[in-house]
Amino acid sequence: MVDSYYHGPEGGQANEAEVAKFDAIAHRFWDPMGEFGTLHTLNPARVSFINERAALRSPSTKIRVADIGCGGGLLAEALVRAGAEVTAIDLAPGMIKVAKLHAAGEGLPIDYRVQSVEGLAAEASASFDVVTCMEMLEHLPDPGATLHSLSRLLKPEGSLFVSTLNRNFRSFMLAIVGAEYVTRLVPRGTHEYERMIRPSELAQWARQANLAIHELAGLEYNPVTRSARLTADVSVNYLSHLRRADSAQ
């Protein structure tokens, strides 16, 4: 369950084979019954979690959001509809092309870019009220380094929202065996068990990036009813709200 199935925002860590693989299926991103159908179901719960904690619509100013690893733009479009001003980046050119075309058809002003998170941080350091990074860290060789770059994008009082997969027997059975081999909700090989991230590991990397976890919530998907909801159970898929350590009180 990832936005573009390719996530390698660090310039030197990009996997060209992954980019090519998901560029090839980018045209099916907006098919709710296709490979990305699970994301369509999860998205409202994710947006609700973000909006309730970051108030995306402000009466006085536009809330600036950076969506990192945006894929075809599912979350980015929802954030704009919620009232935010969105910059969305991905390293898969096919995904960005699809995202731009879909947003144009919907009349939504989104700044889409084929760009790394480090590249964006270099030109727009500490300029976003909200940064989102959905289903991405568990696909990277150095998630801690990426958290540093994400932290650099945040204004001092800003919020970072990360979704990822826990690493334990239950998550292995549901997210890999169940989702990839039994129900085939996502393509086989999408996730690697060793790369899944325990909340304690995320907290450790966050501290090293001057971030602190403010809140955790589970994200539960029901394949029978094709529905999703937020829960207190973070044993499989979970969302985290992080803030700068010096402002997370």
N, C-alpha and C positions, 0 to 999 in steps of 0.2 A: 504494500500500500504506500506508494511513493508518488510524488507529483509528476516527475518526469522520468522516473526509473533510472536517471543518470544524475548523480550528484557528486561533483568534484570541483567545488568552487575555488579551491586553492590552485593558482595557475600551474604550479609544478606538479600537482597531484592528479591532473585530469587524465581520465582513461579514455583514449580516443575510440576504442572499440565500443565502450558503453555509449558514448555520444552517438556514434553511427547507428547502433542498435535501436536507440530510442528515437532518433531522428526518423528512422524508417517507419515507426508506428505513430509518429506525431499527429498525422492526419486523423487518427481515430481518438484523439484525446477527448473530444467533446461528445463521444458516443456513451451515454449512460449505461449501455448494456455491454460495452466492450471491456478492454483490459483495464481501463481506468474507472470503471463503474463504481468500485468501492469508494473511490475518492469523492464521487458525486454524492454518495450517501453520507460520508463522514463530514463533508464540508460545512453544513449548517451548524453542527455541534462545535466545530472548531471556531467558526466565526462568532458564535454565541460566547464561547469562553473568552475570546479576545476582546470582544466589544464590551462585555460586562466588566472587564478589568481595565480597559484603556479608553473607554468612551470615544469611539471613533468619530462621532459627530459633535463638533464644537460650535456654539453659536457665534463665537468671535473670530475663530481662525481655523484653517484647514489642518487636520492632524496628518502629519507626514509619516508615511509607512514605507519601509523597504521589505519587499517579499523576496527572500533569497531561495533560489532553486525553484522558480515559479512554475516550471513546466509550461503547460498550455494556457495558464492564466485562471484556473478555477478559483483559487483563493483570492487572487488579485482583483478579479471582477467583483467578487462578493464584498471585499473591503471597500472598494469604490462605491458600490451601492449603499454601503453602510455609512458613507459620508467622508471617507478618507481620501487623501491625495497619495497615489501609489506609484512608486518606482519598483519595477519587478525585473529580476535578472535570472539568467540561466546560461549555461555554457552550451546547450544544445540548440543550434541555429534553427533547426526544423520546428522545435517547440516554440521558440520566440516568434517565428513566422506565423504559426497557427494562432498563437496568442494575440498577435497584432490584428490578424484578419478577423478573429472572433470579436475582439473588443471594438473594432471599427464597425462591424455589423450591428453591434449593440449600442453604438454611440457613446462608448465609455472612454474617457481620456486617461490612459495609463502609459507611463513612460517605461516601455519594454526595452531591455538591452541584452545583447549577448556579452556578458561580462562576468568576471570573477568577483567574489565578495571582497577580496583584497584590493582589487582594482577600484571598486566602488568606495571602499573605506579610504583609499588614498586621496580620492577627489572630494569625498563628502563626509569627512570624519566628523562624528558627533553632531549630526544634522537631522536625525530622525527621531520622532516621538515614539514610534513603534517599529520593531524589526521582527519579522516572522521567518521561521526556518522549519518547515514541515517535512517530516519523514526523510531527513537528509543526513544527519550526523552519523547514523549507523551505516552509511555507505562510504564513509571517508576513512582514509588511513590514519589521519591525525585530527580527531574531533576537537581536541583541546585547542589546537592552533586555530581552528575555525571559530571557536568561541571567542578567542582574542579579537579576531577580525569583526565578528558580530558586535562585540562590546564597543569597538571603536566607532561604530555607526550610530550609537545611541547618544541622545542628549542626556545631560546629567540626571534628569528625572524620568528618562525614557523606560520603556518596557520591552523586553525580549520574550518572544513566545516560541517555544521549541516543542515539537512532537517527535517521539521516537519510540522504539520498542525495548522493553525490558528484556533481560537475559536470565532465563530460568527454564525449568522443565515445562511449565505450563505455556510459556510464550513459544517455546520450540514446537510443542504439539499443535498449538492453535495457529500461530503466524506462519510457520513453515510447513509442517505436515498437513494441517487442515486446510490452510488458505492456498498453498501452492500445489499440493499433491492430491488432496481429496476433493475439495470443492473447486479448485482451479480458479479462484477469485483473482489471483495474480499469477504472472508467468513463473514457472519453476526457475529457481536460482536468483529470484529477486532479492532475497535476504540471506545473509550468512550469519549463523548463530553466534560465531565468535565476535562479530562486530556489533551485536546488540548491546545496549547500554543500560546498566543498572542506575537507578536514581542516585545512589551514593557516588558512582563514578562521575555522573553529570555534575553533581554538587562539588566534587573535587576540582574538576576542570573549570567550573564556574569561578571558584575561589581564586584560582590562578589567573583568571581573566578579570578580576575585580568585579565579579558578579555574585549574586546570591539568589538561591531559589526562594521565591516568595510564596509559591503555591504549586501543588501538584494535583492533577485530576486524571482519572482513568478515562479512556475513550473506548467504549464497548460497541462492537459491530455484531449485529444479528443477521447471519446469512439467509435465514429462513424468511424473515419479514423484510429483509433489506432495509434495516433501520439502524440508527446509531444514537447513542446517548452518552452523556457524561456521568461518571460514577466515581466512587471513592476508591475503587480497586485499580491500582496502578501496576498490576502484575504482568500485563501484556502491553497494550498500546497506551501511552500516557502523554499528557500535555503538561508543560511546565511554564510557569510565569517567572521570569527572572528580571532583576533590576540591578543597577549598580550597587555594589556592596555598601557604599557610603550613603545611599539613599533608600535602602531596602527596609528601613525600620518601620 
